[in-house]
Amino acid sequence: MKTDKKIFLQFTQNEDSNPNFVFNNLTELIGFTLAEAKNRKVYSIEVFNEFFVTSDLTIAMYFLETIVNRYSEIFAEDLKAINVFYTEYNSYKEAYKDAYYMQNSKNLV
């Protein structure tokens, strides 16, 4: 990653668990996520108001890396921090429902 900005991660694995973490770089965040993620889930990643839903965590991390690097290049001077939202679901239906709700909520503000 080409930015020295802090990366904030909201890591949600269930309704009762919603901890926040701070990382110095994207490599640390990806390593943590890969180590802590539960298998056989559907993963939702949101960064810079872009949502990605998949059952393949490797692809989700590739999406995250691509988006963060692209935004860091384009908005380097204006970027204060990077906020990442990671959530695990039992089904695509749940994941898409929440992603749809979050996107619509942001559009209303």
Sequence and secondary structure as in RCSB ss.txt:
>XXXX:A:sequence
MKTDKKIFLQFTQNEDSNPNFVFNNLTELIGFTLAEAKNRKVYSIEVFNEFFVTSDLTIAMYFLETIVNRYSEIF
AEDLKAINVFYTEYNSYKEAYKDAYYMQNSKNLV
>XXXX:A:secstr
      EEEEEESBTTB  EEEESSHHHHHHHHHHH  SS EEEEEETTEEEEES HHHHHHHHHHHHHHHHHHS
TTT   EEEEEEEESSHHHHHHHHHHHHHHHHH 
